[in-house]
């Protein structure tokens, strides 16, 4: 009887663990290595505010959320959002669709799901090694730095799933770039995405309103408009709506040095209705009182004052400011502060099985690949789907 083939998976996040499960189900001997003391640390961090697994929107719209040289949409076709939900529920975690269309486990947490998943992987015979930092190759052998010194292994296949370079304290530090670059692998530079931006507020905005949420606003850049929330920081702005626009905003800042974000503080009202309401104010009301009666927060008024100084007195002109305040974004928050990263292993370095052309039998998955997507379930779906596809690539390559 033929000996089962072996695969070493480097990286214990969603992509690596999904690849491990797929290969174990096919009868492979699988060992997962991670440099941290435990697996799934960034996955657990994602679950702190409620684990957003995927999204329920139409598949054509869903797949349109992905950018980059690596074709994530084709991988999602082979591992659909409903498949991810079924997988989650098979682990005892029922899912539900929130009011925004996002999909969550009923527990709203990552830890129960991860515990159940690791237990199932152990039952399938998957071995795990923590505190193993990948050093690259020593000839054909994979080398690791461990608490006991350097160790090596020579499996039939290697699957790399070490993440990008955001949240390095959780294990995704991007140090693999130097190793793969030395092997001749083409890499797109890692850049922050789903990130915040610096504005250079005047002192009273940044210091007085840092941490203040801006709720139910409309944010626009170019042809894209997002309805949602943001948060003022001491030096700029971040939050869900900003993350959704972060890729084009980042690209514009890198291209010309700034990007102009347009904020509609009353998206539910048109300009004429706002003008009528402003005209109904009592004579003698201050500008601030007129705007507060419109339902604008002190933080929103401060942003308007900073962007349009002085604010116009006429109701028509003031309504126009409420509907379209332009804020100049001057910089991008560092990659260590981003939720995720763009860039990574370029598609030109990969074959159709996600195998490195420069290193046959070495496959890549997850955020190491050159793709990006907004928050809202698209990131985790992409990691799960690419892990599944890379594992299928291993099976296809080895027949």
Buried (B, 14 or more C-beta within 10 A) or exposed (E): EEEBBBBBBBBBBBBBBBBBBBBBEBEBBBBBBBBBEBBBBBBBBBBEEBBBBBBBBEEEEBBEBBBBBBBBBEBBEEBBBEBBBEBBEEBBBEBEEBEBBBBBBEBBBBBBBBEBBBEBBEEBEBBBBBBBBBBEBEEEEBBBBBEEEEBEBEBBBBBBBBBBBBBBEBBBBBBBBEBBEEEEBBBBEBBBBBBBBBBEBEEEBBEBBBEBBBEBBBBBBEEEBBBBBBBBBBBBBBBBBBBBBBBBBBBBBEEEEBBEBBBBBBBEBEBEEBBEBBEEBEEEEEBBEBBBBBEBBEBBBBBBBBBBEEBEEEBEEBBBBBBBBEBEBBBBBEBBEBBBBBBBBBBEBBEEBBBBEEBEBBBBBBBBBBBBBBBBBBBBBBBBBBBBBBBBBBBEBBE
